[in-house]
Structure formats: C-alpha cells, structure tokens
Amino acid sequence: MAIGMGLLINSSFKEGFQRFINQEEILKVEALAEKLTAYYSKQYGWKRLVESPHIFASMLRQIGEIPPPRGHHPAPVSNPASNPGIGLPPDDVGQALPLDKPSSVFVPLGVRVNLVSLENEPLLGAPQNLQSLPNDLRLEKVAVNYEGRPVGWITVLQSQSLSNELAESFLRSQTRNIVFISLVTLVVSLVFASGLVGYLLKPLRALHRGAESVQRGDLDFHIHIRGNDEVTDVIQAFNHLVASLKQQEKMREQWLSDISHELRTPLAVLRSELEALVDGIRQPEPRYMESLHHQVLNLSKLVEELRVLSLADMAGNSAIVAEPLELNHLLKPCLDRYERRLKEKQIVLHRPKADCQPMMVTGEQKKIEQVVSNLLENSYRYTDVGGNVWVSLAQKGAEVVLTIEDSAPGVNNEALPKLFDRLYRVDQSRSREHGGSGLGLAICKSILEAHKGHIHAAPSERGGIKMVVTLPRQG
C-alpha cells in the first residue's frame, strides 16, 4: 500500500502541481492580454508595441514576471521547468548557467511568452517558442481582444509534467514521509487489530466450547454474552438451539416413560389373567377369554397408533400424496358411519348445511378422513348419553374451516392446549374406561401440520369441546 501510494503521488504530483502552475500562468497571461489592448490601433495594428519592446517588458514586470533581456533569443527548450535560467538578465540572476547543467530554477514566464498576430506571425518574444515542440511541452494561446473581437494572441510555452531537481527532491521527501507514516499506521493497525481479533474471537471460542459440550451431551451449557452484532445473534441462536434440544430430550424421556406406562397396564392385566388360568384359579371360560382378547386388542391398537404417529413425524410433508379434495364429499361417508355409532348412545349428529358451497382443499384423502374419524371418535367416547355433535364447514379467506363440537362434558381451559400432547389424558381412569390411548389428537395434529394446516381446541358454547380444523383452500 505504501509503495502504491508513493507511485501514485509521484505521478499525480508532477501532473497536478504543473497543472496548477500552468493555470496560474494563464491567469497572468490573461491579465497581460488586457493591458496590451491599449497599445493596439486599427490603423497601425501592433506597430507601436513592436517598435517599443520595452513596453512589453514593463507590462511583464507589472504582472510580477521578469522580462527577457534585450536582443536575447534563447533556443527552444525541451522542458522550460527544468532548464537553467535561459534569458535571465545578469542583473536579476547573475551569470547564466550552462545549458547542460541541471538547475532547480524555473524558466521565467517572460522567456516563454510571445505576442503573435491573428495569422500566427511572431511579433514579440522568442520565435523558437513557436516551432515544433517535444511531447512534454504544449503551447497555450490567449486571445487579445479589441472592441470585442480578437486582434492577436499571446502564446505561452508550458510543460505538461513537472520534472526538475526541486520537484524531484520534494517528491523524494514526501515519499519518505508517506512510507514512514504508512509503516507507523501499519504497526498501530496491527496492534489494534490484534486486540480486536481477540475481542471477536472470545465469543467464537465460547461458541466452540459450547458445541463441544453439546456434542458430549451437556445440554445445560449456556453462553453468557452481551452485544448487538451478528456474532451475538449466532450465539443467541445457539442458546435457543440448546434449549430446544434440552426440551426435546425431556419430551423424549417423558415419551418413553409414558409409552412404558401405557404398555405396562394391559400387559399387567394379561399377565394376571394368564397366571390365574395357569394356576387353576380360573377356568378357561369364554368370559375370561373375551377379557384377554379385549386387552390384546387394546394393546394392538396402542402399538398401531404409536407406529402411525412415528411415521407421521419421520415422513412429514413427503408422506403426503396431494390431490384436490372436496370436503363435503369427503365428510359424507365418515358422517354416515359415525351417525350409526352415535345413535347407540342416543347422540344426535348435526350435519353441515345441504346447500353448502364446495370447499376445495389439497391433501391426501385417507389422512384427512383419519383426522375426521379421530375427532368424531372422541366425541362418541366422551359425550354424555343423549348429547349432540355439530359438524360445520366454512370458508374464511384463503382457508377452509371444519368445526366439530359436542355437548357436555367439557374440559378445563388449562387442559385445552395439552389435549394434543402425546399420551395426555384429562382423566386417566375415565380415558382407559372409554378405550382412549391419548394419541388420537396428537395424530390429528401431525397430519394437519403435514398438510400445512392446524387444529386447536376451544370451549364450546354448547357445554363440550369445539375442535377447529383449518386447511389451505385450493386455488
């Protein structure tokens, strides 16, 4: 960076500083052009000024420049900013230096200006300044106007790049300063960066230790850090992840405990019944065989529901074979089937209105039917004899809402959110009495989430529970 800055400054200084000098010279030449206007006449032109060159020299002094000596005509210069004092009067600069000896003195402006006619004929100044020029020199022209029209030109020979000993010395000094400042800046930056890197690496090291701790199974690890940057956001996401893993681990342990408990109950009943038969306490009568068969069926049903729930968790959306479904048509066979069952308990089923508009959704028919069957089964099991079950369909914006509610008994508001937890029962003994495993609503929730829908429970105004199923409407 320091080398690059040095090269760029070297180049830009030579051109930029010379451009500044050239602009200042042009301003002086413009002032000279205004003064020369007074010595032009329509009849004689520039004759008076040409015959009296001391006037031109006097005007150069007025703008702060040294005029060339009388009768001196210097040879054209390759770089007017780097050659010796060409044309300098001895009383101003002393003895002129040889042409081949370098000098740090700028060639005066008076040596490099010429007055020329409109036809570019030299009138005053060195004619050599108007001859062919090297590539690093250029000839600038400023018009001399008389009564609003040009009557001549003042030309000035200028360099495009500064390259004398004074400039080179200044550049070397500035380059050394830049290199020194750059090196000091680099050292200070490295010191500051090392401290900054340590500060930034501190949370990253803590994050690394946390990842290793979680890998070892320590889910109590928490990173304490303050800040408001991207690293802090990552650490907060890590803490949330660890908390989520810990919660899932607790749920898994609770899940295993609940499954063990659910399986142990029918197995204990089977074992006691079989031991009674083996010991001869009971005879293998049909009523005992029917009790054993009932326990086996309950056990088989529980295992099957666990399998279905596990498959739903593992497969997610990939297990859904989506197809267009019309909910009115889908509900009819389910409602026909459960209407007969509900009559066994003298429960009246209230169907959706016959003139209900088509309710189109996208999903898998068998799984949507399973959701409806599970909800109707819950209403059958837990609604008191002589109650009612209401089924309704409605369209709300981009969603289709299926509502199934029943009459008493209801559930406490605190228990409503837990109804969809796996193996959760409001009343353990009453649920087993009715054959419930506590998995039906959890299966409904998993299926609906796979369909990008959702389900929630609310207290019903009719005394029971209202299950609200929402599915995205097709189209």
C-alpha positions in Angstrom: 0.0 0.0 0.0 2.8 2.4 0.9 4.6 1.6 -2.4 1.4 2.1 -4.4 0.7 5.4 -2.7 4.2 6.6 -3.4 4.0 5.8 -7.1 0.5 7.4 -7.4 1.6 10.5 -5.5 4.8 10.8 -7.6 2.7 10.7 -10.8 -0.2 12.8 -9.6 2.1 15.5 -8.0 4.1 16.0 -11.2 1.0 16.4 -13.3 -1.2 18.1 -10.7 1.3 20.6 -9.5 2.4 21.5 -13.0 -1.3 21.9 -14.0 -1.7 24.3 -11.0 1.3 26.3 -12.2 0.1 26.4 -15.7 -3.3 27.7 -14.6 -1.7 30.4 -12.6 0.4 31.4 -15.6 -2.7 31.5 -17.8 -4.3 33.9 -15.4 -1.3 36.2 -15.6 -1.3 36.0 -19.4 -4.9 36.9 -19.5 -4.1 40.0 -17.3 -1.3 40.8 -19.8 -3.7 40.5 -22.7 -6.0 43.1 -21.2 -3.1 45.5 -20.7 -1.9 45.0 -24.3 -5.2 46.1 -25.7 -4.4 49.7 -25.1 -1.4 49.5 -27.5 -3.3 48.3 -30.5 -4.8 50.6 -33.1 -6.9 49.9 -36.1 -4.7 51.9 -38.4 -1.2 50.7 -37.3 -2.0 47.4 -35.5 0.8 46.3 -33.2 3.4 48.6 -34.8 3.8 50.8 -31.8 4.4 47.9 -29.4 6.8 46.1 -31.8 8.9 49.2 -32.2 8.9 49.8 -28.4 9.6 46.3 -26.9 10.4 47.9 -23.5 6.6 48.5 -23.1 6.1 44.7 -23.3 8.9 44.2 -20.8 7.3 46.8 -18.5 3.9 45.0 -18.6 5.6 41.7 -17.7 7.0 43.4 -14.6 3.6 44.7 -13.7 2.2 41.2 -13.6 5.2 40.1 -11.5 7.4 38.4 -14.1 10.9 39.1 -15.3 11.2 40.1 -18.9 13.8 38.6 -21.2 17.0 40.6 -21.9 17.0 42.8 -24.9 18.3 41.2 -28.1 18.4 37.7 -26.4 16.7 34.9 -28.4 17.1 31.6 -26.5 17.0 28.3 -28.2 13.8 26.2 -27.8 13.8 24.4 -24.5 12.9 20.7 -24.0 11.4 21.4 -20.6 11.0 25.0 -19.6 10.6 24.0 -16.0 13.9 22.1 -15.7 16.5 24.0 -17.8 18.8 26.8 -16.5 17.9 30.4 -16.4 17.6 31.0 -20.1 17.3 34.6 -21.0 17.6 35.9 -17.4 19.2 39.3 -17.3 22.5 39.3 -15.5 21.3 42.0 -13.1 18.5 39.7 -12.0 20.0 36.2 -11.7 23.7 36.8 -12.1 25.7 34.7 -14.5 23.6 32.4 -16.6 24.2 28.7 -16.1 25.4 26.5 -18.9 22.6 24.6 -20.7 23.8 21.2 -19.8 24.0 21.8 -16.0 20.8 20.9 -14.1 19.1 23.6 -12.1 16.2 23.9 -9.7 15.2 27.4 -11.1 12.0 27.6 -13.1 12.3 29.3 -16.5 10.6 32.7 -16.1 7.3 33.2 -17.8 8.7 36.2 -19.7 11.0 34.0 -21.6 8.2 31.7 -22.7 5.5 34.2 -23.8 5.1 35.5 -27.4 2.8 38.0 -29.0 1.6 36.8 -32.4 -0.8 38.2 -34.9 -4.1 36.7 -35.9 -2.1 35.0 -38.7 0.2 33.4 -36.1 3.2 35.7 -37.2 5.6 36.3 -34.3 5.6 39.9 -33.1 7.4 39.8 -29.7 9.2 37.1 -27.9 11.5 34.3 -29.0 10.3 32.8 -32.3 11.8 29.4 -31.3 8.9 29.0 -28.8 6.5 28.7 -31.8 8.5 26.0 -33.6 7.9 22.2 -33.3 7.6 21.1 -29.7 8.5 17.9 -27.9 5.7 15.7 -26.5 6.1 17.0 -23.0 5.5 20.6 -24.0 2.4 22.4 -25.2 1.6 25.9 -26.5 -1.3 27.7 -24.9 -3.0 30.7 -26.6 -4.9 33.6 -25.0 -6.8 36.0 -27.3 -6.1 39.7 -27.2 -9.5 41.4 -27.8 -10.1 44.9 -29.1 -13.6 46.2 -29.2 -15.0 42.7 -28.7 -13.0 40.9 -31.4 -9.6 39.2 -31.3 -6.7 41.1 -32.8 -3.9 38.9 -31.8 -2.7 36.1 -29.5 -0.4 35.7 -26.5 1.2 32.3 -26.5 2.9 30.7 -23.6 5.1 27.6 -23.7 4.2 25.2 -20.8 5.3 21.8 -19.6 2.8 19.0 -19.0 4.8 17.4 -16.2 7.0 18.8 -13.6 10.5 17.2 -13.6 13.2 19.4 -12.2 15.6 18.9 -9.3 13.4 20.9 -6.9 10.3 18.8 -7.7 12.3 15.5 -7.5 13.7 16.5 -4.2 10.2 17.4 -2.9 8.8 14.1 -4.2 11.5 12.1 -2.5 10.9 13.9 0.8 7.1 13.3 0.5 7.6 9.7 -0.5 9.8 9.1 2.6 7.2 10.7 4.8 4.4 8.6 3.3 6.3 5.4 3.7 7.1 6.3 7.3 3.5 7.3 8.1 2.3 4.1 6.4 4.6 1.9 8.4 3.6 3.6 11.6 0.0 3.2 10.6 0.5 -0.4 9.8 2.1 -1.1 13.2 -0.7 0.7 15.0 -3.3 -1.1 12.9 -1.7 -4.5 13.7 -1.7 -3.7 17.4 -5.3 -2.5 17.3 -6.4 -5.5 15.1 -4.8 -8.0 17.4 -6.8 -6.6 20.3 -9.9 -6.5 18.1 -9.4 -10.1 16.9 -9.1 -11.2 20.5 -12.3 -9.5 21.3 -14.1 -11.0 18.3 -12.6 -14.5 18.9 -13.8 -14.6 22.5 -17.4 -15.3 21.7 -16.4 -17.6 18.9 -14.2 -19.6 21.3 -17.2 -19.8 23.7 -19.3 -21.0 20.8 -16.8 -23.7 20.0 -16.7 -24.8 23.6 -20.5 -24.9 23.7 -20.6 -27.0 20.5 -18.2 -29.5 22.1 -20.2 -29.6 25.3 -23.4 -30.3 23.4 -21.6 -32.9 21.4 -20.7 -34.6 24.7 -24.4 -34.5 25.8 -24.2 -31.5 28.1 -27.5 -29.7 27.3 -27.2 -27.4 30.3 -24.5 -25.3 28.6 -25.4 -21.7 28.1 -23.2 -18.9 26.7 -23.5 -15.6 28.5 -22.6 -12.8 26.2 -23.8 -9.2 25.6 -23.7 -7.3 22.3 -25.7 -6.3 19.3 -23.9 -7.7 16.3 -24.0 -10.8 14.1 -21.9 -12.9 16.4 -24.2 -12.2 19.3 -27.2 -13.2 17.1 -25.4 -16.5 16.3 -24.7 -17.2 19.9 -28.3 -16.4 20.8 -29.5 -18.8 18.1 -27.1 -21.4 19.6 -28.5 -20.9 23.1 -32.1 -21.3 21.7 -31.0 -24.5 19.9 -29.5 -26.0 23.0 -32.7 -25.1 25.0 -34.8 -26.7 22.2 -32.6 -29.8 22.3 -32.9 -30.0 26.1 -36.7 -29.6 25.8 -36.9 -32.3 23.1 -34.7 -34.6 25.3 -37.1 -34.1 28.2 -40.0 -34.8 25.9 -38.3 -37.9 24.6 -37.7 -39.2 28.1 -41.3 -38.4 29.0 -42.5 -40.0 25.8 -40.6 -43.2 26.6 -41.9 -43.1 30.2 -45.5 -42.7 29.0 -45.2 -45.4 26.5 -43.8 -47.8 29.0 -46.6 -46.9 31.4 -49.3 -47.4 28.7 -47.9 -50.7 27.6 -47.4 -51.9 31.2 -51.0 -51.6 32.1 -52.5 -54.0 29.5 -49.5 -56.3 29.9 -50.1 -56.5 33.7 -53.7 -57.3 33.2 -52.9 -60.0 30.6 -50.2 -61.4 32.9 -52.5 -61.6 35.9 -55.3 -63.2 33.9 -53.0 -65.8 32.3 -51.3 -66.6 35.7 -54.8 -67.1 37.2 -55.6 -69.5 34.3 -52.3 -71.3 34.7 -52.6 -71.7 38.4 -56.1 -73.0 38.1 -57.6 -70.2 40.0 -59.9 -69.5 37.0 -61.1 -71.9 34.4 -60.7 -71.1 30.7 -64.3 -69.9 30.3 -65.4 -67.7 27.4 -65.8 -64.6 29.6 -62.2 -64.8 30.7 -61.1 -65.4 27.1 -63.1 -62.4 26.0 -61.4 -60.2 28.6 -57.9 -61.4 27.4 -58.9 -60.7 23.8 -60.1 -57.2 24.8 -56.7 -56.5 26.4 -54.8 -57.8 23.4 -56.9 -55.6 21.1 -56.2 -52.5 23.3 -52.5 -53.3 23.2 -52.5 -53.8 19.4 -54.4 -50.5 18.9 -51.9 -48.6 21.1 -48.9 -50.1 19.2 -50.5 -49.2 15.9 -51.3 -45.6 16.9 -47.7 -45.3 18.1 -46.5 -46.6 14.7 -48.7 -44.2 12.8 -47.6 -41.2 14.9 -43.9 -42.2 14.5 -44.3 -42.5 10.7 -46.0 -39.1 10.6 -43.1 -37.5 12.5 -40.5 -39.1 10.3 -42.1 -38.6 6.9 -43.6 -35.1 7.4 -44.7 -33.5 4.1 -43.0 -36.1 2.0 -45.6 -38.7 3.1 -48.5 -36.6 1.7 -49.9 -37.7 -1.7 -51.6 -34.4 -2.5 -54.7 -34.3 -4.6 -57.7 -32.0 -5.0 -60.4 -32.8 -2.4 -63.9 -31.5 -1.8 -64.6 -31.6 1.9 -68.4 -32.0 1.6 -68.0 -35.2 -0.4 -65.2 -36.4 1.9 -67.2 -35.9 5.1 -70.3 -37.7 3.9 -69.1 -41.4 4.3 -67.4 -40.5 7.7 -70.6 -38.9 9.0 -72.8 -41.8 7.7 -70.6 -44.3 9.5 -70.5 -42.4 12.8 -74.1 -41.4 12.8 -75.0 -45.0 13.4 -72.5 -45.3 16.2 -73.6 -42.1 17.8 -77.2 -43.4 17.9 -76.1 -46.2 20.1 -75.5 -43.6 22.8 -78.6 -41.6 21.7 -76.3 -38.8 20.5 -77.7 -36.6 17.7 -75.4 -35.7 14.8 -76.0 -32.4 13.2 -74.5 -32.3 9.7 -73.3 -29.3 7.6 -76.0 -27.5 5.6 -77.0 -29.3 2.4 -76.6 -26.2 0.3 -73.1 -25.5 1.5 -70.8 -24.3 -1.3 -67.9 -26.5 -2.5 -64.9 -26.5 -0.1 -61.8 -27.5 -2.1 -58.5 -28.3 -0.4 -55.4 -30.1 -1.4 -54.3 -33.2 0.5 -54.4 -37.0 0.9 -58.0 -38.3 1.3 -57.2 -41.2 3.7 -55.3 -39.0 6.1 -58.0 -36.3 6.1 -60.6 -39.0 6.7 -58.5 -40.3 9.6 -58.5 -36.8 11.2 -62.3 -36.6 10.9 -62.7 -40.1 12.2 -60.5 -39.4 15.2 -62.4 -36.2 16.1 -65.8 -38.0 15.8 -64.5 -40.9 17.8 -63.5 -38.5 20.6 -67.0 -37.0 20.5 -68.5 -40.5 20.6 -66.4 -41.6 23.6 -66.6 -38.6 25.8 -70.0 -37.0 25.1 -72.7 -37.9 27.6 -75.6 -40.1 26.6 -78.4 -38.1 24.9 -76.0 -35.3 23.8 -75.3 -33.7 20.5 -72.5 -33.4 18.0 -72.4 -30.5 15.5 -70.3 -30.5 12.3 -69.9 -27.4 10.2 -67.9 -26.1 7.2 -67.0 -22.5 6.4 -64.7 -20.6 4.1 -62.6 -17.8 5.6 -60.4 -16.0 3.1 -57.8 -18.5 1.8 -58.7 -21.1 4.4 -61.4 -23.8 4.8 -62.5 -24.3 8.4 -64.0 -27.5 9.7 -65.6 -27.3 13.2 -66.7 -30.3 15.3 -68.2 -29.5 18.7 -70.1 -31.5 21.2 -72.2 -31.1 24.2 -71.2 -31.7 27.9 -69.0 -32.7 29.5 -66.3 -30.0 28.8 -62.7 -29.6 29.7 -61.0 -27.0 31.9 -59.4 -24.2 29.9 -56.0 -25.0 31.4 -56.2 -28.5 29.9 -57.2 -27.5 26.4 -53.7 -26.7 25.0 -52.5 -30.1 26.4 -55.1 -32.2 24.6 -52.7 -32.5 21.6 -49.8 -33.7 23.6 -48.9 -37.3 23.2 -50.4 -39.7 25.7 -52.1 -36.8 27.6 -55.4 -37.6 29.2 -57.6 -35.3 31.2 -58.9 -38.2 33.3 -56.6 -41.3 33.2 -59.1 -43.8 34.5 -62.0 -42.4 32.5 -60.0 -42.4 29.3 -59.0 -46.0 29.7 -62.5 -46.9 30.5 -63.6 -45.5 27.2 -60.6 -47.1 25.4 -58.7 -43.9 24.7 -54.9 -44.0 24.4 -54.2 -40.3 24.4 -52.7 -40.4 20.8 -55.7 -39.6 18.6 -55.4 -35.8 18.8 -51.6 -35.9 18.5 -52.0 -37.9 15.3 -54.5 -35.3 14.0 -52.1 -32.5 14.7 -49.2 -34.2 12.9 -51.3 -35.0 9.9 -52.7 -31.4 9.6 -49.2 -29.9 10.0 -48.1 -32.1 7.2 -50.9 -30.6 5.1 -49.8 -27.0 6.2 -53.0 -26.7 8.3 -53.5 -26.6 12.0 -56.0 -27.6 14.7 -56.9 -26.1 18.1 -59.4 -26.7 20.8 -61.8 -24.3 22.5 -64.6 -24.5 24.9 -68.0 -24.9 23.2 -71.0 -22.8 24.0 -73.0 -26.0 23.9 -71.2 -27.3 27.0 -68.5 -29.5 25.5 -65.3 -29.0 23.3 -65.0 -27.3 20.0 -62.3 -28.7 17.6 -61.4 -26.2 14.9 -59.5 -27.6 11.9 -58.1 -25.2 9.3 -56.7 -26.2 5.9 -55.4 -24.0 3.0 -58.1 -23.6 0.3 -57.1 -24.8 -3.2 -56.6 -22.0 -5.7 
